[in-house]
Amino acid sequence: MTKADIVNEIYKSTGIDKAAVLTTVERFMEVVKDSLANGENVYLRGFGSFIVKTRSEKTARNISKNTTIIIPEHKIPAFKPARVFMNEVK
């Protein structure tokens, strides 16, 4: 399902103008991205949590050059679905 599909589904079920729905969906995604970029988690009860995970430093190998490199500690975004969400998908 794409962003356009989501906008069409919301438009069909609510009757709200497509442009308004698109603006709302895009703004929601911006707020989530900005919050995660600032290190804040986003919790949506009954849906799940958008969280920032920290990956620890690790040693990796570059096979083509036969060298080792160190990948520094870094943060990545992640999604943890709520139990209700997981039960519906099962």
C-alpha positions, -999 to +999 in steps of 0.1 A: +000+000+000+014+034-010+008+068+005-016+076-024-036+044-015-038+055+022-050+089+011-077+073-011-089+050+016-092+078+041-109+100+015-134+072+007-143+064+043-145+100+056-154+122+026-128+147+035-111+165+006-082+145-009-059+175-007-066+180+030-061+142+037-028+143+018-016+174+037-025+157+070-008+124+062+024+142+050+024+164+082+020+133+104+050+117+087+070+150+092+062+152+129+072+115+134+105+121+115+113+153+134+105+137+167+128+107+160+156+130+147+154+149+180+157+116+200+120+116+210+100+084+207+064+085+193+038+063+211+005+056+194-017+035+218-032+005+201-010+009+170+027+009+181+057+030+189+082+047+166+115+045+186+151+054+182+175+025+188+212+027+194+234+003+176+267-002+194+301+000+178+312-031+160+340-044+139+333-054+103+353-068+074+357-055+039+361-088+021+372-073-013+401-054+003+406-079+032+406-052+058+387-046+090+368-014+097+351-001+128+315+009+125+309+036+151+279+036+174+248+051+156+211+055+160+184+040+138+146+044+136+125+014+145+088+005+148+075-017+176+039-027+170+014-028+198+001-062+211-034-054+197-019-046+163+001-079+163-029-100+173-049-085+144-022-093+119-018-129+130 
